[in-house]
Amino acid sequence: MLYTFSQADYNNDELTFLLTNASAQDAVLLWQDGVLLAVKYPDLFTKCTANCYALELDLNARNLVELIPAKVRSISIPFLVELTEHYTPQFGM
């Protein structure tokens, strides 16, 4: 499953539940204001077993490239397209 997060604020319990229950076969994508989640909750992403990604354009626009945890990989638009082709179903928040 591909979990996509586009907002900077989510219910803390719901976000924790989703990230701790995402498996190694899942992926988490942060885009738009969702890239702020990696800075706000670095421990959640470090503990997340899913592959975690953040859209490079959004990280650059918010000057966050140096602040995201190592677990979160910065990706380009073409790689984003590959993710959407690879992971089904997709769950957008």
LUMMAR-865987 format. One record per residue: x, y, z of N, C-alpha, C, O in turn; residue in three letters; residue number from 1. Coordinates in nm, 3 decimals, decimal comma. Layout:
! residues N
<atom n_x="X" n_y="Y" n_z="Z" ca_x="X" ca_y="Y" ca_z="Z" c_x="X" c_y="Y" c_z="Z" o_x="X" o_y="Y" o_z="Z" res="ALA" n="NUM"/>
...
END
This chain:
! residues 93
<atom n_x="0,084" n_y="-0,117" n_z="0,000" ca_x="0,000" ca_y="0,000" ca_z="0,000" c_x="0,089" c_y="0,123" c_z="0,000" o_x="0,196" o_y="0,125" o_z="0,061" res="MET" n="1"/>
<atom n_x="0,043" n_y="0,226" n_z="-0,068" ca_x="0,112" ca_y="0,355" ca_z="-0,070" c_x="0,028" c_y="0,453" c_z="0,012" o_x="-0,086" o_y="0,483" o_z="-0,023" res="LEU" n="2"/>
<atom n_x="0,086" n_y="0,502" n_z="0,120" ca_x="0,022" ca_y="0,602" ca_z="0,205" c_x="0,076" c_y="0,738" c_z="0,164" o_x="0,198" o_y="0,758" o_z="0,165" res="TYR" n="3"/>
<atom n_x="-0,010" n_y="0,832" n_z="0,129" ca_x="0,036" ca_y="0,966" ca_z="0,092" c_x="-0,018" c_y="1,068" c_z="0,191" o_x="-0,135" o_y="1,066" o_z="0,227" res="THR" n="4"/>
<atom n_x="0,069" n_y="1,157" n_z="0,234" ca_x="0,035" ca_y="1,262" ca_z="0,330" c_x="0,067" c_y="1,397" c_z="0,268" o_x="0,181" o_y="1,423" o_z="0,230" res="PHE" n="5"/>
<atom n_x="-0,033" n_y="1,483" n_z="0,258" ca_x="-0,015" ca_y="1,613" ca_z="0,193" c_x="-0,037" c_y="1,732" c_z="0,286" o_x="-0,022" o_y="1,847" o_z="0,244" res="SER" n="6"/>
<atom n_x="-0,071" n_y="1,706" n_z="0,410" ca_x="-0,098" ca_y="1,815" ca_z="0,504" c_x="0,005" c_y="1,816" c_z="0,616" o_x="0,069" o_y="1,714" o_z="0,643" res="GLN" n="7"/>
<atom n_x="0,021" n_y="1,929" n_z="0,680" ca_x="0,119" ca_y="1,943" ca_z="0,787" c_x="0,066" c_y="1,895" c_z="0,922" o_x="0,145" o_y="1,868" o_z="1,012" res="ALA" n="8"/>
<atom n_x="-0,065" n_y="1,885" n_z="0,936" ca_x="-0,124" ca_y="1,846" ca_z="1,064" c_x="-0,224" c_y="1,733" c_z="1,045" o_x="-0,312" o_y="1,737" o_z="0,959" res="ASP" n="9"/>
<atom n_x="-0,208" n_y="1,631" n_z="1,129" ca_x="-0,301" ca_y="1,518" ca_z="1,134" c_x="-0,325" c_y="1,487" c_z="1,280" o_x="-0,248" o_y="1,528" o_z="1,367" res="TYR" n="10"/>
<atom n_x="-0,430" n_y="1,415" n_z="1,307" ca_x="-0,454" ca_y="1,366" ca_z="1,442" c_x="-0,334" c_y="1,281" c_z="1,481" o_x="-0,298" o_y="1,187" o_z="1,410" res="ASN" n="11"/>
<atom n_x="-0,272" n_y="1,312" n_z="1,594" ca_x="-0,150" ca_y="1,245" ca_z="1,637" c_x="-0,170" c_y="1,094" c_z="1,652" o_x="-0,085" o_y="1,016" o_z="1,611" res="ASN" n="12"/>
<atom n_x="-0,283" n_y="1,053" n_z="1,712" ca_x="-0,308" ca_y="0,910" ca_z="1,731" c_x="-0,324" c_y="0,838" c_z="1,597" o_x="-0,273" o_y="0,727" o_z="1,580" res="ASP" n="13"/>
<atom n_x="-0,393" n_y="0,900" n_z="1,504" ca_x="-0,415" ca_y="0,840" ca_z="1,373" c_x="-0,284" c_y="0,829" c_z="1,295" o_x="-0,257" o_y="0,727" o_z="1,233" res="GLU" n="14"/>
<atom n_x="-0,204" n_y="0,934" n_z="1,299" ca_x="-0,075" ca_y="0,933" ca_z="1,230" c_x="0,017" c_y="0,826" c_z="1,289" o_x="0,080" o_y="0,751" o_z="1,216" res="LEU" n="15"/>
<atom n_x="0,022" n_y="0,819" n_z="1,420" ca_x="0,104" ca_y="0,718" ca_z="1,488" c_x="0,057" c_y="0,578" c_z="1,450" o_x="0,140" o_y="0,491" o_z="1,422" res="THR" n="16"/>
<atom n_x="-0,073" n_y="0,556" n_z="1,449" ca_x="-0,128" ca_y="0,425" ca_z="1,413" c_x="-0,088" c_y="0,386" c_z="1,272" o_x="-0,043" o_y="0,274" o_z="1,249" res="PHE" n="17"/>
<atom n_x="-0,104" n_y="0,477" n_z="1,177" ca_x="-0,073" ca_y="0,446" ca_z="1,038" c_x="0,075" c_y="0,417" c_z="1,017" o_x="0,111" o_y="0,322" o_z="0,947" res="LEU" n="18"/>
<atom n_x="0,161" n_y="0,499" n_z="1,076" ca_x="0,304" ca_y="0,481" ca_z="1,055" c_x="0,361" c_y="0,359" c_z="1,127" o_x="0,454" o_y="0,295" o_z="1,078" res="LEU" n="19"/>
<atom n_x="0,306" n_y="0,326" n_z="1,243" ca_x="0,357" ca_y="0,209" ca_z="1,315" c_x="0,301" c_y="0,079" c_z="1,257" o_x="0,360" o_y="-0,027" o_z="1,277" res="THR" n="20"/>
<atom n_x="0,191" n_y="0,086" n_z="1,187" ca_x="0,132" ca_y="-0,035" ca_z="1,128" c_x="0,167" c_y="-0,054" c_z="0,981" o_x="0,133" o_y="-0,157" o_z="0,923" res="ASN" n="21"/>
<atom n_x="0,232" n_y="0,042" n_z="0,921" ca_x="0,277" ca_y="0,025" ca_z="0,783" c_x="0,389" c_y="-0,079" c_z="0,782" o_x="0,480" o_y="-0,073" o_z="0,865" res="ALA" n="22"/>
<atom n_x="0,382" n_y="-0,173" n_z="0,689" ca_x="0,479" ca_y="-0,282" ca_z="0,686" c_x="0,594" c_y="-0,252" c_z="0,590" o_x="0,594" o_y="-0,150" o_z="0,521" res="SER" n="23"/>
<atom n_x="0,690" n_y="-0,342" n_z="0,588" ca_x="0,805" ca_y="-0,327" ca_z="0,499" c_x="0,765" c_y="-0,337" c_z="0,352" o_x="0,843" o_y="-0,298" o_z="0,265" res="ALA" n="24"/>
<atom n_x="0,646" n_y="-0,390" n_z="0,323" ca_x="0,598" ca_y="-0,398" ca_z="0,185" c_x="0,522" c_y="-0,272" c_z="0,144" o_x="0,477" o_y="-0,261" o_z="0,029" res="GLN" n="25"/>
<atom n_x="0,507" n_y="-0,177" n_z="0,235" ca_x="0,435" ca_y="-0,053" ca_z="0,210" c_x="0,532" c_y="0,062" c_z="0,185" o_x="0,653" o_y="0,049" o_z="0,205" res="ASP" n="26"/>
<atom n_x="0,476" n_y="0,174" n_z="0,139" ca_x="0,554" ca_y="0,296" ca_z="0,122" c_x="0,475" c_y="0,414" c_z="0,175" o_x="0,352" o_y="0,416" o_z="0,169" res="ALA" n="27"/>
<atom n_x="0,546" n_y="0,511" n_z="0,228" ca_x="0,488" ca_y="0,635" ca_z="0,279" c_x="0,546" c_y="0,748" c_z="0,196" o_x="0,668" o_y="0,760" o_z="0,182" res="VAL" n="28"/>
<atom n_x="0,458" n_y="0,832" n_z="0,143" ca_x="0,501" ca_y="0,946" ca_z="0,063" c_x="0,454" c_y="1,075" c_z="0,127" o_x="0,335" o_y="1,092" o_z="0,156" res="LEU" n="29"/>
<atom n_x="0,548" n_y="1,166" n_z="0,148" ca_x="0,517" ca_y="1,299" ca_z="0,199" c_x="0,530" c_y="1,397" c_z="0,084" o_x="0,632" o_y="1,399" o_z="0,015" res="LEU" n="30"/>
<atom n_x="0,429" n_y="1,479" n_z="0,063" ca_x="0,433" ca_y="1,577" ca_z="-0,044" c_x="0,353" c_y="1,698" c_z="-0,001" o_x="0,281" o_y="1,693" o_z="0,098" res="TRP" n="31"/>
<atom n_x="0,364" n_y="1,806" n_z="-0,075" ca_x="0,305" ca_y="1,935" ca_z="-0,039" c_x="0,344" c_y="1,966" c_z="0,106" o_x="0,461" o_y="1,950" o_z="0,141" res="GLN" n="32"/>
<atom n_x="0,251" n_y="2,011" n_z="0,190" ca_x="0,285" ca_y="2,043" ca_z="0,329" c_x="0,312" c_y="1,919" c_z="0,413" o_x="0,359" o_y="1,930" o_z="0,527" res="ASP" n="33"/>
<atom n_x="0,284" n_y="1,802" n_z="0,360" ca_x="0,311" ca_y="1,677" ca_z="0,432" c_x="0,459" c_y="1,656" c_z="0,461" o_x="0,493" o_y="1,581" o_z="0,553" res="GLY" n="34"/>
<atom n_x="0,547" n_y="1,720" n_z="0,384" ca_x="0,691" ca_y="1,705" ca_z="0,410" c_x="0,728" c_y="1,758" c_z="0,549" o_x="0,829" o_y="1,718" o_z="0,605" res="VAL" n="35"/>
<atom n_x="0,647" n_y="1,846" n_z="0,602" ca_x="0,673" ca_y="1,899" ca_z="0,736" c_x="0,660" c_y="1,792" c_z="0,844" o_x="0,717" o_y="1,806" o_z="0,952" res="LEU" n="36"/>
<atom n_x="0,585" n_y="1,687" n_z="0,817" ca_x="0,566" ca_y="1,579" ca_z="0,914" c_x="0,698" c_y="1,513" c_z="0,951" o_x="0,718" o_y="1,475" o_z="1,067" res="LEU" n="37"/>
<atom n_x="0,787" n_y="1,498" n_z="0,856" ca_x="0,917" ca_y="1,435" ca_z="0,883" c_x="1,000" c_y="1,516" c_z="0,981" o_x="1,079" o_y="1,461" o_z="1,057" res="ALA" n="38"/>
<atom n_x="0,982" n_y="1,647" n_z="0,979" ca_x="1,056" ca_y="1,734" ca_z="1,071" c_x="0,986" c_y="1,739" c_z="1,207" o_x="1,051" o_y="1,743" o_z="1,312" res="VAL" n="39"/>
<atom n_x="0,853" n_y="1,739" n_z="1,204" ca_x="0,775" ca_y="1,747" ca_z="1,328" c_x="0,779" c_y="1,617" c_z="1,408" o_x="0,777" o_y="1,619" o_z="1,531" res="LYS" n="40"/>
<atom n_x="0,784" n_y="1,502" n_z="1,338" ca_x="0,777" ca_y="1,371" ca_z="1,404" c_x="0,890" c_y="1,279" c_z="1,356" o_x="0,862" o_y="1,171" o_z="1,303" res="TYR" n="41"/>
<atom n_x="1,014" n_y="1,318" n_z="1,373" ca_x="1,124" ca_y="1,236" ca_z="1,319" c_x="1,129" c_y="1,096" c_z="1,380" o_x="1,166" o_y="1,000" o_z="1,312" res="PRO" n="42"/>
<atom n_x="1,092" n_y="1,082" n_z="1,507" ca_x="1,095" ca_y="0,950" ca_z="1,571" c_x="0,996" c_y="0,854" c_z="1,508" o_x="1,025" o_y="0,735" o_z="1,494" res="ASP" n="43"/>
<atom n_x="0,878" n_y="0,904" n_z="1,470" ca_x="0,779" ca_y="0,818" ca_z="1,405" c_x="0,833" c_y="0,763" c_z="1,273" o_x="0,811" o_y="0,646" o_z="1,240" res="LEU" n="44"/>
<atom n_x="0,902" n_y="0,846" n_z="1,199" ca_x="0,954" ca_y="0,801" ca_z="1,069" c_x="1,076" c_y="0,711" c_z="1,086" o_x="1,095" o_y="0,619" o_z="1,006" res="PHE" n="45"/>
<atom n_x="1,157" n_y="0,735" n_z="1,187" ca_x="1,272" ca_y="0,650" ca_z="1,212" c_x="1,227" c_y="0,509" c_z="1,249" o_x="1,292" o_y="0,412" o_z="1,211" res="THR" n="46"/>
<atom n_x="1,117" n_y="0,498" n_z="1,323" ca_x="1,066" ca_y="0,367" ca_z="1,365" c_x="0,979" c_y="0,300" c_z="1,259" o_x="0,952" o_y="0,180" o_z="1,270" res="LYS" n="47"/>
<atom n_x="0,936" n_y="0,372" n_z="1,161" ca_x="0,847" ca_y="0,319" ca_z="1,057" c_x="0,922" c_y="0,215" c_z="0,973" o_x="1,032" o_y="0,241" o_z="0,926" res="CYS" n="48"/>
<atom n_x="0,862" n_y="0,097" n_z="0,955" ca_x="0,927" ca_y="-0,009" ca_z="0,878" c_x="0,902" c_y="0,004" c_z="0,728" o_x="0,969" o_y="-0,061" o_z="0,648" res="THR" n="49"/>
<atom n_x="0,807" n_y="0,087" n_z="0,688" ca_x="0,779" ca_y="0,109" ca_z="0,546" c_x="0,890" c_y="0,194" c_z="0,484" o_x="0,963" o_y="0,263" o_z="0,555" res="ALA" n="50"/>
<atom n_x="0,900" n_y="0,190" n_z="0,354" ca_x="0,990" ca_y="0,280" ca_z="0,282" c_x="0,928" c_y="0,419" c_z="0,287" o_x="0,811" o_y="0,436" o_z="0,251" res="ASN" n="51"/>
<atom n_x="1,004" n_y="0,518" n_z="0,329" ca_x="0,951" ca_y="0,654" ca_z="0,345" c_x="1,018" c_y="0,748" c_z="0,245" o_x="1,140" o_y="0,748" o_z="0,228" res="CYS" n="52"/>
<atom n_x="0,935" n_y="0,827" n_z="0,179" ca_x="0,982" ca_y="0,918" ca_z="0,075" c_x="0,921" c_y="1,056" c_z="0,095" o_x="0,811" o_y="1,071" o_z="0,149" res="TYR" n="53"/>
<atom n_x="0,993" n_y="1,157" n_z="0,049" ca_x="0,943" ca_y="1,294" ca_z="0,048" c_x="0,975" c_y="1,354" c_z="-0,088" o_x="1,084" o_y="1,334" o_z="-0,142" res="ALA" n="54"/>
<atom n_x="0,881" n_y="1,427" n_z="-0,143" ca_x="0,899" ca_y="1,486" ca_z="-0,275" c_x="1,004" c_y="1,598" c_z="-0,267" o_x="0,989" o_y="1,694" o_z="-0,191" res="LEU" n="55"/>
<atom n_x="1,107" n_y="1,584" n_z="-0,347" ca_x="1,221" ca_y="1,675" ca_z="-0,347" c_x="1,180" c_y="1,821" c_z="-0,371" o_x="1,231" o_y="1,911" o_z="-0,304" res="GLU" n="56"/>
<atom n_x="1,089" n_y="1,843" n_z="-0,464" ca_x="1,045" ca_y="1,980" ca_z="-0,493" c_x="0,984" c_y="2,047" c_z="-0,370" o_x="1,008" o_y="2,165" o_z="-0,345" res="LEU" n="57"/>
<atom n_x="0,906" n_y="1,972" n_z="-0,295" ca_x="0,842" ca_y="2,028" ca_z="-0,176" c_x="0,942" c_y="2,048" c_z="-0,063" o_x="0,930" o_y="2,145" o_z="0,013" res="ASP" n="58"/>
<atom n_x="1,039" n_y="1,959" n_z="-0,051" ca_x="1,144" ca_y="1,979" ca_z="0,050" c_x="1,225" c_y="2,104" c_z="0,019" o_x="1,254" o_y="2,184" o_z="0,108" res="LEU" n="59"/>
<atom n_x="1,262" n_y="2,121" n_z="-0,109" ca_x="1,339" ca_y="2,239" ca_z="-0,149" c_x="1,259" c_y="2,367" c_z="-0,129" o_x="1,315" o_y="2,468" o_z="-0,085" res="ASN" n="60"/>
<atom n_x="1,132" n_y="2,365" n_z="-0,161" ca_x="1,048" ca_y="2,484" ca_z="-0,149" c_x="1,037" c_y="2,530" c_z="-0,004" o_x="1,017" o_y="2,649" o_z="0,023" res="ALA" n="61"/>
<atom n_x="1,049" n_y="2,436" n_z="0,089" ca_x="1,037" ca_y="2,469" ca_z="0,232" c_x="1,171" c_y="2,468" c_z="0,303" o_x="1,178" o_y="2,480" o_z="0,426" res="ARG" n="62"/>
<atom n_x="1,280" n_y="2,453" n_z="0,226" ca_x="1,416" ca_y="2,452" ca_z="0,281" c_x="1,433" c_y="2,347" c_z="0,391" o_x="1,489" o_y="2,375" o_z="0,497" res="ASN" n="63"/>
<atom n_x="1,384" n_y="2,225" n_z="0,365" ca_x="1,386" ca_y="2,119" ca_z="0,465" c_x="1,482" c_y="2,004" c_z="0,432" o_x="1,489" o_y="1,907" o_z="0,507" res="LEU" n="64"/>
<atom n_x="1,553" n_y="2,013" n_z="0,322" ca_x="1,636" ca_y="1,901" ca_z="0,277" c_x="1,730" c_y="1,853" c_z="0,386" o_x="1,744" o_y="1,732" o_z="0,405" res="VAL" n="65"/>
<atom n_x="1,794" n_y="1,942" n_z="0,456" ca_x="1,892" ca_y="1,906" ca_z="0,558" c_x="1,827" c_y="1,863" c_z="0,691" o_x="1,897" o_y="1,814" o_z="0,780" res="GLU" n="66"/>
<atom n_x="1,697" n_y="1,882" n_z="0,705" ca_x="1,631" ca_y="1,857" ca_z="0,833" c_x="1,556" c_y="1,725" c_z="0,841" o_x="1,518" o_y="1,682" o_z="0,950" res="LEU" n="67"/>
<atom n_x="1,534" n_y="1,660" n_z="0,729" ca_x="1,455" ca_y="1,536" ca_z="0,734" c_x="1,541" c_y="1,421" c_z="0,785" o_x="1,661" o_y="1,417" o_z="0,760" res="ILE" n="68"/>
<atom n_x="1,478" n_y="1,326" n_z="0,856" ca_x="1,554" ca_y="1,210" ca_z="0,906" c_x="1,611" c_y="1,127" c_z="0,791" o_x="1,558" o_y="1,129" o_z="0,680" res="PRO" n="69"/>
<atom n_x="1,718" n_y="1,056" n_z="0,818" ca_x="1,783" ca_y="0,974" ca_z="0,716" c_x="1,689" c_y="0,867" c_z="0,660" o_x="1,705" o_y="0,824" o_z="0,546" res="ALA" n="70"/>
<atom n_x="1,593" n_y="0,825" n_z="0,738" ca_x="1,497" ca_y="0,723" ca_z="0,695" c_x="1,411" c_y="0,772" c_z="0,578" o_x="1,363" o_y="0,690" o_z="0,499" res="LYS" n="71"/>
<atom n_x="1,391" n_y="0,902" n_z="0,566" ca_x="1,305" ca_y="0,959" ca_z="0,462" c_x="1,392" c_y="0,996" c_z="0,342" o_x="1,481" o_y="1,081" o_z="0,351" res="VAL" n="72"/>
<atom n_x="1,364" n_y="0,932" n_z="0,231" ca_x="1,442" ca_y="0,954" ca_z="0,109" c_x="1,377" c_y="1,061" c_z="0,021" o_x="1,256" o_y="1,056" o_z="-0,004" res="ARG" n="73"/>
<atom n_x="1,456" n_y="1,155" n_z="-0,024" ca_x="1,408" ca_y="1,260" ca_z="-0,114" c_x="1,397" c_y="1,202" c_z="-0,255" o_x="1,490" o_y="1,139" o_z="-0,305" res="SER" n="74"/>
<atom n_x="1,280" n_y="1,225" n_z="-0,320" ca_x="1,259" ca_y="1,168" ca_z="-0,453" c_x="1,211" c_y="1,273" c_z="-0,553" o_x="1,158" o_y="1,378" o_z="-0,515" res="ILE" n="75"/>
<atom n_x="1,231" n_y="1,242" n_z="-0,680" ca_x="1,190" ca_y="1,330" ca_z="-0,790" c_x="1,049" c_y="1,293" c_z="-0,837" o_x="0,992" o_y="1,192" o_z="-0,795" res="SER" n="76"/>
<atom n_x="0,994" n_y="1,377" n_z="-0,925" ca_x="0,862" ca_y="1,350" ca_z="-0,983" c_x="0,862" c_y="1,217" c_z="-1,061" o_x="0,769" o_y="1,139" o_z="-1,045" res="ILE" n="77"/>
<atom n_x="0,962" n_y="1,189" n_z="-1,145" ca_x="0,960" ca_y="1,060" ca_z="-1,216" c_x="0,958" c_y="0,939" c_z="-1,121" o_x="0,892" o_y="0,839" o_z="-1,149" res="PRO" n="78"/>
<atom n_x="1,031" n_y="0,948" n_z="-1,009" ca_x="1,029" ca_y="0,838" ca_z="-0,913" c_x="0,892" c_y="0,829" c_z="-0,846" o_x="0,846" o_y="0,719" o_z="-0,816" res="PHE" n="79"/>
<atom n_x="0,827" n_y="0,942" n_z="-0,823" ca_x="0,692" ca_y="0,943" ca_z="-0,767" c_x="0,596" c_y="0,866" c_z="-0,859" o_x="0,513" o_y="0,789" o_z="-0,812" res="LEU" n="80"/>
<atom n_x="0,610" n_y="0,888" n_z="-0,988" ca_x="0,526" ca_y="0,816" ca_z="-1,085" c_x="0,551" c_y="0,665" c_z="-1,073" o_x="0,456" o_y="0,587" o_z="-1,077" res="VAL" n="81"/>
<atom n_x="0,676" n_y="0,625" n_z="-1,058" ca_x="0,709" ca_y="0,484" ca_z="-1,041" c_x="0,644" c_y="0,427" c_z="-0,915" o_x="0,593" o_y="0,315" o_z="-0,916" res="GLU" n="82"/>
<atom n_x="0,646" n_y="0,504" n_z="-0,807" ca_x="0,582" ca_y="0,459" ca_z="-0,683" c_x="0,433" c_y="0,433" c_z="-0,704" o_x="0,380" o_y="0,331" o_z="-0,660" res="LEU" n="83"/>
<atom n_x="0,367" n_y="0,526" n_z="-0,770" ca_x="0,223" ca_y="0,510" ca_z="-0,790" c_x="0,192" c_y="0,392" c_z="-0,882" o_x="0,085" o_y="0,332" o_z="-0,871" res="THR" n="84"/>
<atom n_x="0,283" n_y="0,359" n_z="-0,971" ca_x="0,265" ca_y="0,243" ca_z="-1,057" c_x="0,289" c_y="0,113" c_z="-0,982" o_x="0,226" o_y="0,011" o_z="-1,012" res="GLU" n="85"/>
<atom n_x="0,379" n_y="0,115" n_z="-0,885" ca_x="0,419" ca_y="-0,006" ca_z="-0,814" c_x="0,325" c_y="-0,043" c_z="-0,699" o_x="0,295" o_y="-0,161" o_z="-0,679" res="HIS" n="86"/>
<atom n_x="0,280" n_y="0,056" n_z="-0,623" ca_x="0,203" ca_y="0,027" ca_z="-0,502" c_x="0,053" c_y="0,043" c_z="-0,524" o_x="0,005" o_y="0,147" o_z="-0,568" res="TYR" n="87"/>
<atom n_x="-0,019" n_y="-0,064" n_z="-0,494" ca_x="-0,164" ca_y="-0,061" ca_z="-0,490" c_x="-0,209" c_y="-0,142" c_z="-0,371" o_x="-0,145" o_y="-0,242" o_z="-0,339" res="THR" n="88"/>
<atom n_x="-0,314" n_y="-0,105" n_z="-0,305" ca_x="-0,390" ca_y="0,017" ca_z="-0,324" c_x="-0,315" c_y="0,139" c_z="-0,272" o_x="-0,206" o_y="0,127" o_z="-0,215" res="PRO" n="89"/>
<atom n_x="-0,374" n_y="0,254" n_z="-0,292" ca_x="-0,315" ca_y="0,379" ca_z="-0,245" c_x="-0,414" c_y="0,446" c_z="-0,150" o_x="-0,535" o_y="0,448" o_z="-0,172" res="GLN" n="90"/>
<atom n_x="-0,357" n_y="0,501" n_z="-0,042" ca_x="-0,438" ca_y="0,562" ca_z="0,063" c_x="-0,390" c_y="0,706" c_z="0,083" o_x="-0,280" o_y="0,729" o_z="0,133" res="PHE" n="91"/>
<atom n_x="-0,472" n_y="0,802" n_z="0,045" ca_x="-0,434" ca_y="0,943" ca_z="0,058" c_x="-0,495" c_y="1,006" c_z="0,181" o_x="-0,611" o_y="0,983" o_z="0,215" res="GLY" n="92"/>
<atom n_x="-0,414" n_y="1,087" n_z="0,247" ca_x="-0,461" ca_y="1,157" ca_z="0,367" c_x="-0,453" c_y="1,307" c_z="0,341" o_x="-0,488" o_y="1,386" o_z="0,429" res="MET" n="93"/>
END
